[in-house]
Amino acid sequence: MWFEQIAKKNLLIYDDNLEALRQVPSESVDLIYLDPPFFSGRDYNVIWGDTGEVRSFQDRWAGGSEKTAVEVYIAWMEERVQEMHRVLKETGSFYLHCDWHASHYLKVMCDRIFGYNNFRNEIVWHYPSMSAAKYSFPRKHDVILFYARSENCHFNADEVRIPYEESTLGRVSSDGLLKDGYFKGRKNPGALNKNGKIADSVWRIPHISSQQERIGYPTQKPLALLERIIKASSNEGDIVLDPFVGGGTTCLAAEKLGRKFIGIDQSIAAIKVTEGRIEDLHNSDKLFAEWRECETLGLPYSFAELNEMNPFEYETFIVKAFGGEPNKKQIGDGGLDGMKDGVPIQVKQSERVGRNVVDNFSAALRRVKKTKGTIIAFSFTRGAHNEAARLQNEGEFEIDLIAANTVVSINRRPKVSIGEMTVSEDKKWILIRAHAVDPEQNKITVWNWYVEGRLKDTDVVCQRKVKNRDPAYSEFELRYDRPVKVRATATDDFGMTGWSEKKIGLDDAYRSPSVARVN
Ligand SMILES: C[S@@+](CC[C@H](N)C(=O)[O-])C[C@H]1O[C@@H](n2cnc3c(N)ncnc32)[C@H](O)[C@@H]1O
């Protein structure tokens, strides 16, 4: 189980947080901060635009006609917050970041789950900035609902002291005592604390404090905000969990403060951005030679990586992923690689597995006196399916043919081709089009293209980066009079990269059947 790895590594999990949270043991986490997509318009909520995030967005809004949109949103949140409550330690804390859209509905929901008495604060994060609002007061704050898991919840008040107001300091004499002997109506409160006052529930923290911190998407939260939460409600070595990790601000703050972290997100882009920020932190701050390793789990396997795996390792991996028990004996196993509920399994690390494999497997079943069996392979031929059907019709064997990508998530490289070319009227440049096809039909939402032309192996004469949504198609111009070696590379939502290379000159363009002229 992945959670056990948190003892050794920080973890980033690519998954729907509901699924991931279900795998976290009860009462095992010290602090949870979550900044879920708000109950607001589509544009603001879809940040990354990739497959995982869009799927989650649709879940959140897919309500039956009898439910209002806000009820659907709260029901979506509630089953997740129930899990978060379960995984928090008795001493743990929970911070839910929201805004005016649904904070009142969320408060009622959290009171139900955590208990009204465990509510600690409604923190107002106030972020001053320019505003053009004409018909209401400008909205300049978010709300963070802070709940304790129980009355034994840790709170480090001394860790979150901030400077006193100027007006208070003006009343202090050189010995640190208040000059007038009064403080908030009480006589002689003694010296002020040299570390400042404990922060109250209104936090004035600028949005993002530096260009260096800014990663360029609208919902990024400032590090200073997360640092305050983590310092107040956890200690070094504690586990901090963010189930909507986004750009990874919580993970970054936790790592800087010596806490362990688990970040979950359903968007590959979010996971990749977070990985990058953690890596940059490790590279930039050599003082922390002992940074904890961070591992990302749940990303799909690439077809190439599975295909190249050691065959015995692959068999064991697939049988386990299928929920079976692998054979101890790997050589001379009689064609059987494992067993699930008494049914033998055979694993083939190949594509287009044919009729002969099904026949041989039925012979192996006969030897062990079994009538049911399962073969798992990348793909099967029609002959294999027909043979399995024939054996079943004859009442002899029931053999299931299972595609490996239904057992583990597999991604193949996109197939890229450099296709049509169009020559300009003055014959000075060529317009080239490249096209990518996703063999897994994953409904890829963003393709990252990189096109490069080289004269020799080293001289880059043109290059271009583009993001394309639909269709997976890129156009680029080649302005060069000598033949150039063009390489078009497309990377899909899952980080799988495919490419195609072609040497192209004006003559080739004229030979291309799709050639046309442009002005
Ligand atoms: C508002 S952003 C979080 C921003 C983050 N606090 C930061 O400072 O960078 C919300 C994130 O939740 C993710 N998300 C939405 N639904 C999810 C789900 N069901 N499981 C996991 N992540 C989800 C989105 O992909 C998005 O990255």
The ligand as a Gaussian input file, in Angstrom:
#p B3LYP/6-31G(d) Opt

LIG

0 1
 C       -7.679000      25.589000      -6.522000
 S       -6.556000      24.402000      -7.091000
 C       -5.431000      24.210000      -5.754000
 C       -4.375000      25.306000      -5.708000
 C       -3.302000      25.105000      -4.661000
 N       -3.795000      25.376000      -3.345000
 C       -2.077000      25.977000      -4.937000
 O       -1.762000      26.895000      -4.171000
 O       -1.399000      25.760000      -5.930000
 C       -7.557000      22.963000      -7.066000
 C       -6.906000      21.695000      -7.599000
 O       -7.775000      20.603000      -7.290000
 C       -7.630000      19.633000      -8.307000
 N       -8.781000      18.715000      -8.230000
 C      -10.079000      18.985000      -8.551000
 N      -10.840000      17.906000      -8.318000
 C      -10.025000      16.932000      -7.829000
 C      -10.233000      15.594000      -7.396000
 N      -11.443000      15.037000      -7.403000
 N       -9.165000      14.882000      -6.965000
 C       -7.931000      15.442000      -6.948000
 N       -7.677000      16.708000      -7.343000
 C       -8.706000      17.443000      -7.775000
 C       -7.519000      20.441000      -9.582000
 O       -6.880000      19.699000     -10.617000
 C       -6.679000      21.633000      -9.101000
 O       -5.310000      21.409000      -9.352000

